[in-house]
Amino acid sequence: MNHSRTLDKPDFEQLSEFRYQMRRFERFSERAAQDEGITPLQYLLLLHIKGYPRRNWATVGELAERMQSHHHGVVALVTRCEAAGLVRRAQSAEDRRQVQVFLEARGEQVLARLAALHRAELKSLEGAFRVPQIDL
């Protein structure tokens, strides 16, 4: 990577502020999930299933990509969420190798409450998540 200029103090301040606000939001999210009785990773799994574009399910591979995690780790997470009644999995009718993950009613309810809290928190941080304008 070729960086065309040296970063100045304001550049570092912007990057620091951005990372600080990101971490504050992440910490809020962790606490909110725990208060709801699930782990932060379980919340992310539910969110990525519900938020997957153009359908109401996602494959384990797609979830692994969205979560930037290993496939086997997501399989274990889906197993824990299934045991908690948050999700269910089904083999794809089109490709028997694929496993589709769907939200169960309990998962929908938990996600709806958490998403509302997250949306309100994001609104309170409006402007804090401006991406730093750094010339490269």
Z-matrix of the N, CA and C atoms (Angstrom, degrees):
N
C 1 1.445
C 2 1.520 1 108.87
N 3 1.305 2 116.19 1 132.48
C 4 1.452 3 121.05 2 -179.91
C 5 1.523 4 108.74 3 -108.43
N 6 1.310 5 116.42 4 114.98
C 7 1.456 6 120.94 5 178.84
C 8 1.522 7 107.57 6 -98.43
N 9 1.330 8 117.07 7 125.79
C 10 1.453 9 121.23 8 -171.10
C 11 1.524 10 113.41 9 -79.22
N 12 1.330 11 118.53 10 -16.39
C 13 1.464 12 118.34 11 180.00
C 14 1.526 13 110.22 12 -148.27
N 15 1.305 14 114.30 13 160.31
C 16 1.456 15 121.57 14 176.87
C 17 1.520 16 108.37 15 -80.17
N 18 1.309 17 116.30 16 142.22
C 19 1.458 18 120.07 17 178.94
C 20 1.529 19 110.00 18 -75.42
N 21 1.321 20 115.06 19 141.65
C 22 1.461 21 122.03 20 178.30
C 23 1.521 22 109.78 21 -97.23
N 24 1.322 23 116.33 22 171.01
C 25 1.464 24 122.13 23 178.22
C 26 1.533 25 111.74 24 -53.25
N 27 1.337 26 120.10 25 -46.44
C 28 1.482 27 119.55 26 178.55
C 29 1.536 28 113.03 27 -60.62
N 30 1.326 29 116.55 28 -32.48
C 31 1.465 30 119.41 29 176.91
C 32 1.526 31 110.56 30 -63.14
N 33 1.328 32 115.90 31 -44.85
C 34 1.462 33 120.29 32 178.43
C 35 1.521 34 111.12 33 -65.68
N 36 1.322 35 117.14 34 -37.13
C 37 1.466 36 120.99 35 177.68
C 38 1.523 37 110.65 36 -63.03
N 39 1.354 38 116.75 37 -42.78
C 40 1.468 39 120.42 38 178.42
C 41 1.523 40 111.24 39 -63.89
N 42 1.316 41 115.88 40 -45.59
C 43 1.473 42 119.51 41 178.86
C 44 1.516 43 111.46 42 -62.43
N 45 1.322 44 116.45 43 -42.50
C 46 1.460 45 121.15 44 178.98
C 47 1.527 46 111.11 45 -62.47
N 48 1.331 47 116.77 46 -45.88
C 49 1.463 48 120.92 47 -179.98
C 50 1.527 49 110.95 48 -62.91
N 51 1.315 50 115.95 49 -42.89
C 52 1.462 51 120.25 50 178.60
C 53 1.529 52 110.77 51 -59.74
N 54 1.347 53 116.91 52 -48.23
C 55 1.464 54 120.41 53 179.62
C 56 1.530 55 111.59 54 -65.28
N 57 1.323 56 117.47 55 -36.31
C 58 1.467 57 121.80 56 177.09
C 59 1.520 58 110.61 57 -62.15
N 60 1.328 59 117.24 58 -48.83
C 61 1.461 60 120.30 59 -179.37
C 62 1.525 61 111.17 60 -65.71
N 63 1.327 62 116.35 61 -37.65
C 64 1.469 63 119.50 62 176.22
C 65 1.521 64 110.52 63 -60.68
N 66 1.321 65 117.42 64 -45.49
C 67 1.464 66 121.65 65 -178.58
C 68 1.520 67 111.14 66 -67.36
N 69 1.333 68 117.40 67 -38.04
C 70 1.475 69 120.09 68 176.59
C 71 1.529 70 110.14 69 -59.77
N 72 1.328 71 115.43 70 -45.73
C 73 1.459 72 119.34 71 179.66
C 74 1.526 73 110.25 72 -64.53
N 75 1.306 74 117.04 73 -42.18
C 76 1.465 75 121.31 74 178.95
C 77 1.532 76 110.61 75 -61.21
N 78 1.319 77 116.80 76 -43.34
C 79 1.475 78 120.56 77 179.06
C 80 1.524 79 110.26 78 -63.98
N 81 1.332 80 117.22 79 -42.95
C 82 1.459 81 121.08 80 175.14
C 83 1.527 82 109.82 81 -55.26
N 84 1.326 83 116.35 82 -47.39
C 85 1.456 84 122.51 83 -178.27
C 86 1.523 85 111.54 84 -61.19
N 87 1.317 86 116.37 85 -42.67
C 88 1.467 87 120.74 86 178.88
C 89 1.522 88 110.82 87 -60.31
N 90 1.339 89 116.36 88 -46.78
C 91 1.471 90 120.56 89 -179.70
C 92 1.528 91 111.51 90 -64.63
N 93 1.321 92 116.41 91 -42.88
C 94 1.467 93 120.30 92 -178.81
C 95 1.528 94 110.37 93 -61.40
N 96 1.320 95 117.39 94 -44.00
C 97 1.470 96 121.01 95 179.03
C 98 1.521 97 110.36 96 -62.60
N 99 1.327 98 116.40 97 -46.27
C 100 1.466 99 119.76 98 -179.81
C 101 1.523 100 111.51 99 -62.80
N 102 1.329 101 117.24 100 -38.75
C 103 1.473 102 120.60 101 177.19
C 104 1.526 103 111.18 102 -63.54
N 105 1.314 104 117.22 103 -26.08
C 106 1.464 105 123.04 104 179.44
C 107 1.532 106 111.05 105 -86.42
N 108 1.337 107 116.66 106 -5.41
C 109 1.464 108 120.65 107 177.12
C 110 1.519 109 114.72 108 89.36
N 111 1.333 110 116.74 109 15.12
C 112 1.458 111 119.94 110 176.97
C 113 1.530 112 108.70 111 -127.31
N 114 1.308 113 116.06 112 168.38
C 115 1.460 114 120.11 113 178.04
C 116 1.532 115 109.67 114 -86.24
N 117 1.334 116 116.75 115 159.88
C 118 1.464 117 119.18 116 175.83
C 119 1.530 118 112.58 117 -57.70
N 120 1.324 119 118.07 118 -36.76
C 121 1.469 120 120.16 119 178.16
C 122 1.527 121 111.67 120 -67.88
N 123 1.318 122 117.03 121 -35.62
C 124 1.458 123 119.33 122 176.30
C 125 1.526 124 110.22 123 -64.12
N 126 1.335 125 116.75 124 -40.64
C 127 1.459 126 119.84 125 176.44
C 128 1.534 127 110.93 126 -59.77
N 129 1.328 128 116.18 127 -46.42
C 130 1.467 129 119.30 128 179.42
C 131 1.517 130 112.03 129 -60.71
N 132 1.317 131 116.83 130 -40.43
C 133 1.457 132 120.23 131 178.27
C 134 1.528 133 110.18 132 -60.49
N 135 1.327 134 117.03 133 -48.40
C 136 1.465 135 120.98 134 179.32
C 137 1.529 136 110.49 135 -59.77
N 138 1.322 137 116.31 136 -45.07
C 139 1.460 138 121.07 137 -179.41
C 140 1.525 139 111.63 138 -60.83
N 141 1.322 140 116.80 139 -43.43
C 142 1.462 141 119.65 140 -178.08
C 143 1.531 142 112.68 141 -72.57
N 144 1.308 143 117.41 142 -27.84
C 145 1.472 144 118.86 143 173.73
C 146 1.527 145 108.84 144 -68.18
N 147 1.320 146 116.07 145 -52.34
C 148 1.469 147 120.80 146 -177.72
C 149 1.532 148 111.40 147 -64.79
N 150 1.313 149 116.45 148 -35.08
C 151 1.451 150 120.88 149 -176.25
C 152 1.513 151 114.86 150 -90.20
N 153 1.329 152 117.12 151 4.96
C 154 1.457 153 117.79 152 -179.00
C 155 1.528 154 109.32 153 -68.29
N 156 1.325 155 117.96 154 132.05
C 157 1.470 156 120.77 155 -173.92
C 158 1.535 157 114.15 156 -60.82
N 159 1.318 158 113.96 157 135.30
C 160 1.472 159 124.75 158 168.98
C 161 1.524 160 116.37 159 64.61
N 162 1.323 161 119.45 160 14.10
C 163 1.465 162 119.41 161 172.83
C 164 1.519 163 110.13 162 -161.79
N 165 1.334 164 116.39 163 168.89
C 166 1.468 165 120.91 164 -174.61
C 167 1.526 166 112.50 165 -102.58
N 168 1.299 167 117.63 166 23.40
C 169 1.461 168 122.80 167 177.45
C 170 1.521 169 108.35 168 -151.90
N 171 1.339 170 114.84 169 168.10
C 172 1.465 171 120.53 170 175.55
C 173 1.519 172 107.84 171 -145.24
N 174 1.313 173 115.98 172 154.27
C 175 1.459 174 119.47 173 176.78
C 176 1.527 175 108.83 174 -82.69
N 177 1.313 176 115.76 175 162.56
C 178 1.457 177 120.41 176 177.80
C 179 1.530 178 109.81 177 -59.79
N 180 1.320 179 117.35 178 -41.24
C 181 1.463 180 120.80 179 178.62
C 182 1.521 181 112.60 180 -61.91
N 183 1.320 182 116.80 181 -41.56
C 184 1.464 183 120.78 182 177.80
C 185 1.523 184 110.94 183 -65.16
N 186 1.313 185 115.91 184 -40.15
C 187 1.461 186 119.88 185 178.53
C 188 1.526 187 110.80 186 -65.91
N 189 1.320 188 116.94 187 -39.27
C 190 1.466 189 120.60 188 177.75
C 191 1.533 190 109.69 189 -60.55
N 192 1.315 191 117.04 190 -42.41
C 193 1.463 192 120.68 191 178.51
C 194 1.522 193 110.70 192 -64.39
N 195 1.317 194 117.45 193 -48.00
C 196 1.465 195 121.40 194 -178.93
C 197 1.525 196 111.53 195 -61.09
N 198 1.330 197 115.76 196 -36.65
C 199 1.462 198 120.27 197 -177.91
C 200 1.532 199 111.89 198 -88.99
N 201 1.337 200 115.84 199 -4.53
C 202 1.462 201 121.14 200 -177.66
C 203 1.525 202 109.93 201 53.64
N 204 1.315 203 114.17 202 50.74
C 205 1.456 204 122.31 203 -175.27
C 206 1.520 205 109.81 204 -131.11
N 207 1.306 206 115.81 205 169.80
C 208 1.459 207 121.23 206 176.88
C 209 1.525 208 110.40 207 -78.76
N 210 1.310 209 115.97 208 146.31
C 211 1.461 210 122.74 209 -179.24
C 212 1.527 211 111.14 210 -53.32
N 213 1.334 212 116.69 211 -48.62
C 214 1.472 213 119.45 212 -176.75
C 215 1.527 214 111.94 213 -65.20
N 216 1.341 215 117.59 214 -31.01
C 217 1.458 216 120.63 215 176.34
C 218 1.518 217 111.68 216 -67.30
N 219 1.332 218 116.32 217 -38.47
C 220 1.468 219 120.61 218 179.05
C 221 1.530 220 109.93 219 -70.65
N 222 1.330 221 117.09 220 -36.29
C 223 1.471 222 120.02 221 175.96
C 224 1.521 223 109.12 222 -58.67
N 225 1.320 224 117.45 223 -45.40
C 226 1.470 225 121.08 224 179.83
C 227 1.530 226 110.79 225 -64.61
N 228 1.330 227 117.01 226 -39.87
C 229 1.463 228 121.19 227 178.36
C 230 1.526 229 110.83 228 -64.88
N 231 1.321 230 117.35 229 -43.47
C 232 1.467 231 121.24 230 177.44
C 233 1.527 232 109.74 231 -61.04
N 234 1.306 233 116.85 232 -40.65
C 235 1.476 234 120.89 233 178.82
C 236 1.532 235 110.41 234 -60.64
N 237 1.329 236 117.33 235 -44.28
C 238 1.473 237 120.64 236 178.72
C 239 1.531 238 110.95 237 -65.66
N 240 1.323 239 116.84 238 -40.79
C 241 1.466 240 120.40 239 179.32
C 242 1.525 241 111.30 240 -68.07
N 243 1.305 242 116.44 241 -35.11
C 244 1.465 243 120.56 242 177.60
C 245 1.534 244 109.77 243 -65.79
N 246 1.327 245 116.48 244 -42.67
C 247 1.463 246 120.89 245 178.45
C 248 1.527 247 111.69 246 -63.71
N 249 1.333 248 116.68 247 -29.42
C 250 1.469 249 121.34 248 179.16
C 251 1.522 250 112.44 249 -85.95
N 252 1.331 251 117.45 250 0.17
C 253 1.459 252 120.86 251 178.79
C 254 1.516 253 114.21 252 76.86
N 255 1.336 254 117.26 253 20.14
C 256 1.459 255 121.11 254 -178.48
C 257 1.523 256 112.90 255 -90.46
N 258 1.331 257 116.78 256 -32.74
C 259 1.463 258 121.86 257 -176.86
C 260 1.520 259 109.59 258 -139.33
N 261 1.312 260 114.21 259 167.31
C 262 1.463 261 120.50 260 169.64
C 263 1.513 262 107.05 261 -137.93
N 264 1.303 263 114.95 262 152.97
C 265 1.464 264 118.37 263 177.74
C 266 1.513 265 109.30 264 -117.96
N 267 1.322 266 114.34 265 152.73
C 268 1.461 267 121.19 266 179.14
C 269 1.520 268 108.22 267 -144.60
N 270 1.302 269 115.02 268 145.18
C 271 1.464 270 120.32 269 176.75
C 272 1.526 271 108.71 270 -73.75
N 273 1.309 272 116.51 271 137.51
C 274 1.459 273 121.30 272 179.94
C 275 1.523 274 110.13 273 -65.55
N 276 1.328 275 116.88 274 135.74
C 277 1.464 276 121.46 275 176.45
C 278 1.526 277 110.36 276 -72.11
N 279 1.335 278 117.24 277 -31.06
C 280 1.463 279 121.38 278 -178.42
C 281 1.532 280 112.35 279 -79.61
N 282 1.329 281 116.17 280 -39.88
C 283 1.462 282 121.29 281 -177.46
C 284 1.523 283 108.09 282 -135.76
N 285 1.310 284 116.41 283 100.07
C 286 1.467 285 122.46 284 -173.70
C 287 1.528 286 112.82 285 -60.38
N 288 1.324 287 117.42 286 -14.48
C 289 1.472 288 120.50 287 177.90
C 290 1.519 289 111.92 288 -79.18
N 291 1.320 290 117.04 289 -20.79
C 292 1.464 291 121.57 290 -177.11
C 293 1.520 292 111.54 291 -89.44
N 294 1.321 293 114.82 292 141.84
C 295 1.463 294 121.65 293 174.63
C 296 1.519 295 107.51 294 -111.88
N 297 1.320 296 115.44 295 124.51
C 298 1.462 297 121.41 296 177.54
C 299 1.523 298 108.53 297 -96.40
N 300 1.334 299 115.74 298 138.50
C 301 1.460 300 121.25 299 -179.14
C 302 1.529 301 108.34 300 -115.19
N 303 1.326 302 115.69 301 125.82
C 304 1.464 303 123.88 302 -177.81
C 305 1.522 304 109.48 303 -116.98
N 306 1.325 305 116.92 304 151.41
C 307 1.465 306 120.59 305 172.35
C 308 1.521 307 109.80 306 -78.55
N 309 1.306 308 115.82 307 139.42
C 310 1.464 309 121.78 308 170.18
C 311 1.531 310 107.49 309 -89.66
N 312 1.325 311 117.88 310 170.49
C 313 1.467 312 121.93 311 -178.55
C 314 1.531 313 111.24 312 -56.54
N 315 1.323 314 116.80 313 -42.68
C 316 1.479 315 119.91 314 179.58
C 317 1.529 316 110.30 315 -63.52
N 318 1.311 317 117.79 316 -41.52
C 319 1.462 318 121.56 317 177.19
C 320 1.520 319 111.84 318 -61.85
N 321 1.332 320 116.16 319 -41.40
C 322 1.469 321 121.15 320 177.42
C 323 1.522 322 110.74 321 -60.67
N 324 1.331 323 116.56 322 -43.64
C 325 1.474 324 121.17 323 -178.24
C 326 1.523 325 111.46 324 -66.03
N 327 1.317 326 116.70 325 -47.21
C 328 1.464 327 121.14 326 179.11
C 329 1.526 328 109.60 327 -61.58
N 330 1.316 329 116.54 328 -46.21
C 331 1.465 330 120.93 329 -179.16
C 332 1.523 331 111.13 330 -62.48
N 333 1.308 332 118.48 331 -41.85
C 334 1.469 333 121.22 332 -179.41
C 335 1.528 334 110.57 333 -60.39
N 336 1.328 335 116.89 334 -43.97
C 337 1.472 336 119.77 335 179.25
C 338 1.533 337 110.78 336 -64.77
N 339 1.316 338 116.31 337 -46.00
C 340 1.465 339 119.83 338 -178.47
C 341 1.525 340 112.30 339 -67.81
N 342 1.314 341 117.26 340 -39.65
C 343 1.462 342 120.06 341 179.93
C 344 1.527 343 110.80 342 -63.79
N 345 1.321 344 117.47 343 -38.04
C 346 1.466 345 120.68 344 177.48
C 347 1.527 346 110.72 345 -63.07
N 348 1.328 347 116.49 346 -42.57
C 349 1.464 348 120.22 347 177.38
C 350 1.528 349 111.10 348 -63.69
N 351 1.323 350 116.28 349 -43.15
C 352 1.456 351 120.45 350 -179.12
C 353 1.532 352 111.61 351 -65.16
N 354 1.300 353 115.24 352 -39.82
C 355 1.467 354 118.76 353 179.52
C 356 1.525 355 110.51 354 -63.67
N 357 1.332 356 116.56 355 -42.99
C 358 1.465 357 120.61 356 178.32
C 359 1.531 358 110.76 357 -63.43
N 360 1.319 359 116.86 358 -41.34
C 361 1.465 360 120.64 359 178.92
C 362 1.532 361 110.50 360 -64.66
N 363 1.323 362 117.18 361 -41.60
C 364 1.467 363 119.84 362 177.97
C 365 1.525 364 110.87 363 -62.34
N 366 1.337 365 116.70 364 -39.84
C 367 1.463 366 119.80 365 179.21
C 368 1.530 367 110.15 366 -63.26
N 369 1.341 368 116.81 367 -36.48
C 370 1.466 369 119.93 368 179.46
C 371 1.522 370 111.78 369 -69.68
N 372 1.321 371 117.18 370 -20.70
C 373 1.464 372 121.79 371 179.71
C 374 1.523 373 111.85 372 -100.07
N 375 1.317 374 116.51 373 13.71
C 376 1.464 375 120.60 374 -175.92
C 377 1.522 376 110.91 375 -50.70
N 378 1.302 377 115.59 376 128.24
C 379 1.454 378 121.07 377 -178.96
C 380 1.521 379 113.47 378 92.29
N 381 1.329 380 117.76 379 -21.22
C 382 1.470 381 120.69 380 -178.63
C 383 1.514 382 111.65 381 -73.59
N 384 1.322 383 117.22 382 -21.16
C 385 1.458 384 120.68 383 -176.34
C 386 1.524 385 112.51 384 -101.74
N 387 1.298 386 116.98 385 30.20
C 388 1.456 387 119.69 386 174.34
C 389 1.519 388 107.89 387 -67.74
N 390 1.295 389 115.85 388 130.95
C 391 1.456 390 120.15 389 178.71
C 392 1.523 391 107.77 390 -71.60
N 393 1.328 392 116.37 391 129.46
C 394 1.466 393 118.63 392 -179.40
C 395 1.531 394 111.44 393 -57.58
N 396 1.310 395 115.73 394 137.23
C 397 1.468 396 122.03 395 177.96
C 398 1.520 397 107.86 396 -92.23
N 399 1.312 398 115.22 397 94.33
C 400 1.457 399 120.21 398 -178.43
C 401 1.519 400 107.63 399 -116.61
N 402 1.301 401 115.43 400 122.41
C 403 1.456 402 120.48 401 177.71
C 404 1.517 403 109.02 402 -75.67
N 405 1.310 404 115.56 403 126.68
C 406 1.461 405 119.31 404 177.86
C 407 1.512 406 110.70 405 -109.94
